[in-house]
Each structure stands twice: as C-alpha cells, then as structure tokens.
Amino acid sequence: MRFSNQYQNLIYQPNYIHKNQKQEILDYLSTLHPIWEMRFSASNPPPADEPNRQLLRPVYWLGNWQFACLNYYHPPQGIQNRCVRAEDYPQVLQQIVFDIEHMVRQKFSPKDIPDKWHLNTCLVNFYGDQISETGARTDCARVGEHKDFEPGPVASVSFGEKAMFQFVKSAGKSSKSEVVLQQWLEDSSLQIFGGDKFKKQLFHRVQRVEDKGIVFKNLNTTKFETRRINFTFRYVPTEHVRPFDKLPDHLQADVKNYVTELSGKSEYWKEQL
C-alpha cells in the first residue's frame, strides 16, 4: 500500500528540493570525502564466530558522527559516547532543515515532538555498486529493516534513482516480514515520519533502488558508483554529543583511524586530532 499525507505523523512530498538547491547540494557533496567504516572494533567486537564486516556503502555524517563501531545512538542504555561532534551543515542544508522543522511543528502531533527537538544530525548515505579491484560490481543499494532510535520525527531527502521504502512488521529470522506501507522515494523528494507507529512499532527498510542509468559524477566515493544519495536528518540531545577528544581513551583508539582519514580532507577533523 502506498502511503500519503493521510497518515498522521507521516509526510511524503515529491519535488520538495528546487533545482537550484539540488545543484548547490551536489556541489557541496563534491567537497566531501565519504569513508568506509567497519561495523565492529576492539572495544565492540563482533558476536562470537562472526567476522568483522565493512558497511555496505560509504557514508558521511554532519552535526555529529555516529561511528558504526561505537554502536550508534540507542536510548535508553546506548546514549553515552555514541555521538561525536562533527561539521556543521552548509547554509543550503541548514535552510532546508529550518523549513522541515517548521513543517513538523505545524503538522505533527505535539506529543510526538520532544522538548528541544531539532534536526541536528544528518547521515549522508551513498547507494550504488561497489567495484572490486578486478572491476566486478556488487549492488549495495539497500538497507535492511531497522529502527531509528533518535527521539522525535526523522526527515529524509533523496536524490537520484528512486528507492522502494517500506514500513514493515518484523517477523524476525523465522519468516518474511509483513509490509504495512510502502512508497517510492523519488529524486528531490522529502519524507518525514514520527510517532509511536512509525518510530517504535514498525521497522523500515530500503528494499531496492532502481538502476535506470543515473550515475552521480564528481563524488569522492572510492571503488563505488553512486546512483542514489539520501540525507537522513535526526535529533540527538546536545548533552549526548561529545567532542572526539572527550571520548574515553579506548574509544578514541577505536575511531582514530577514521578521524585521521577524515582529517586529510577536512579542516574540521584536522583540528580534532
């Protein structure tokens, strides 16, 4: 079933980003250097008998960086030392965020908007094909079912090939999950969801991304061909965001290689070392 604005705390708006905004955002993305992260680390090892693994795609974070090996932000227990202060939004994204926040306060139930809520963190995901040293291609344009645990509504802006986004009732590993609602997320579209149903009761996933010839050029995604870019904006309480040098020593060690890699192309991250 396709979703629309008839559902409380769920908005989909096609053609939300104007052409000039899109070009400005893409120009900005060409200045970033996404990184490949491993899921686990010395302080957060993989489950028994499982190898460490690389994430499916290169990523970049703004506002705060939730390194995968720090295990992401996951209240109520997983709130400390999960979110590392990162670069501010560029002006074009900040203006979009202000507009989205206003929209949420106008259209969402007040009980579903936490006190001090604002979209201060952004995950930039690059969807496409990973390319091996031999030239072999692996389609990595998907995300398995999960929940975003940051409090309050989540906003998503998409560019490129359209993606099949689904809300599902998880059946665990025993059987297929039940698709409750689904929507193609189109180029330049906005999606916002919040409330108990979409944040707590249901999981969501990107089932697939079309492959009809759109390829982003001038992106610094190594060994990867990008056909979709997604910005996911969320809220992390300020008191749970820490500078890199305030992490415990063992966690600094876990992410030091990533920060060093980022520092080679980013003045902000160079100052954090």
N, C-alpha and C positions, 0 to 999 in steps of 0.2 A: 504494500500500500504506500503510495506517495504521500509525503507529509506536506502540509501547507500551514499558513498562519492561523488556521482554525484551531490549532492546538495551543493550549495555554503554556507559556514558557518555552515556546519553540517558534523560531522565525527562520524563514528562508527567503532571501531577496536576491534574485538574479540581477546581473548588470549593476551591482552596487558600486563597484570601483570605476571611476571615469577613466577614459582613455589616457588623459594626461597624467593622472595619478598612477596608473599602471606603469607607464613608461618611467616615471620618476622612481617608482619602487624597484623596477627591474634594473635601472641604472645603479641604484644603491646596492642591490644584491651583487652586482658585478664587482663591488669593492670588498665583499666579504669572502672569507676562505673557510668554508664548512669543513668539519673534521669527521673522521670515522672513529667511533667510540667502541670499546669493548663493554660488554654487559656487566662483567664482574671484575674484582680486583683482589689484592692480597687481603684487605680488611673485610671484603664482602665476597667470599669465594662462591663459586657455583655449587649447586646441590651435589650431593655425593654421586659419583660416577657420571657426572656431566662435564663436558669441556667448557671452557670459557668460549664466548662467541662474539663476533662482531655484529653490531646493529645492521639492519637491512639497508640503511641508507645513510648518507652524510647528513649532518644536522648543524644548525647554528641556533643559539639562544640569545635573546635580548632581554634586558631588565634583570633577570637572574638566570644563571646557567644551572640546570639540573643534570649534572653528570650521571650517566646511567649507573656507574659503579657505586655512586653514593645512594642509589636505590630510590631516587625520586622522592617527591613530596607526598606523604601518605598519612594524614591525620587519622586517629589521634596520637598514635605512637611515633610515626615517622615524620617528625617535624623539625628536629634539630639537625643541623649540619647536612642538610639535603640541598639547600639552595644557595648558590654562590653569586654574589653581586656581579652583574655583567654590564655591558654597554647600554646606554640609553637608546630609546627609539629615535630614528631620524624624524625630522619635523613632519614629513608626509604621513608616516605611520602614527605619530602622536595625534595628529588632527583626526585621522580615521578612528582612533581609539576614543577620543573625546566624543565623537559622533555616536559611536556604538554604545558607550556608557549612557549617554542621554537617551538613546532609544530604549535601552534596557529599563531605565528608571521610569520611562513613560509607559511601557507595555508589559512589564513583568510584575508578578505579584510582589509587593514589598517584603513579605515574609521570606521570599526566596533570594533576597539581596542582602548579604551580610553587612553589618556595620563596617564602614571604612572600605567597602568593596571598590576596587578599581583594577583595571586590567594592566597590571604592572609586570607581567612576564609573557614572553612570546617564544614559542618553539617554531622554528622555520624548518619544515621537512621538505626534502627533495625526493620526488618519486620518479622512478625510471628503471633503467637497466644498468646493472653492474657489469663492467667489462674486464675480463681477466687479461693476464699478460699475453695469452695466445689469441685474444680477440673474441673469445667465447662470451656470449651475452646471457645474463640471468635477470629475468624480470623480477624486480623487488618492489613493485608498485602496489603495495597492500599493507594493511595494518590489522593484526588480529584483534579479537574482541577484548575490550578493556574498559576501565572507567577512568575519568579524570578526577582525581581526588581533591584538587584545589577547590576551596569553598566558593560557592556562587556560580553565576552563569559563565559559560565559556563561549567565545566567539571565534569563528573560523573564516578566513578569507582565502579563496582559491584562485589559482591562475593556471592556464594551460589546458591539457586534456581533462575532460570531465571524469569524476570519480563516483562510483557507486557507494554511497554512505548508508549504513544500516544501523538501526537500533534493534537489539536482539535480547531475548530472554535466554540466558546461558543455560545449557544443559550439561556443562562440564565436559569431560572427555568421553563420556559414555555414549552420547548421541549428538545429532546435529542440533544447533541452537535454533530457536524459533525467531524468524524475522517478524518484528512487530510493525516497524515503519522503515521506509527506505526512500532515498532521494538522490538523483544525480546532482552532484555539486559541480556547477559549470564555471567556465572561465569568468573571473571578475565577480563572482558571487559572494554573498555573505550568509553565513549560517550562525545562529545563536541558539543555545539550549541551556536550560537550567531547571531548578525544581527537583523535587524528590523523584518523580517518574524518570526523568532523563539523566539525572546525575547519580541517583542512588539505586533505583530499582533495575534499570536496564543497562546493559553493556552497549558499546558501539564499536563499529569497525569500518574500515575501508575494504570492501570486498574485492574491488578491482579498479583499475584506471585504464581508460581507453587508450588505444595506440593507433592513432589515425594520422600520424605524420608531424605532430607538433614536437619540436625539439628546441629547448632554450639554448641559445648561444651565449658566449661571454660570461659563463658561470665558472667559478673556480672549484668545480666538483671533480676531483681526480678519479680516473677509472670509472666514470659514471656518466651516463647520458640522461639528462633530466627532461621529462615531458609534463610534469605537474609540480607546482610549488604551492605549499599550504602554510599559512600563518595561523597558529592557534594561540589566542590570547586568553590568559587566565589570571587569577588573583592569588597571590601568596602574601599573607600578613607580613608587614615590613619587619617585625621583630624576628621573623624566621629566616630572613635573608642575611647572610654573613659575607664579609669580605674574605677573599682567599686566604689572607694571612691570619685570619682569626679561626680558621678550621683547626681542629686538633692535628698534631704533627703527623699521625699515621694516615689521616685523610688527605692532608696536603700531599703526602707522598703518593697516595693513590692517583691523584689527578695532576700531579706535577708535569708529567709528560704532555698532557693535553694543554695545560696552561702555557707551557713552553712553546708548543706548536702554534697556539693562537698568538702568542707574543711576537712571533716572527712576522706577522702581517697586521697586527692591531696595536696601536699605541696604547689603548686602554689596558690590554692584557700585559703589555710590556711593563707598565707601571705596577702591576700586581706582583711581579716577581721580586 
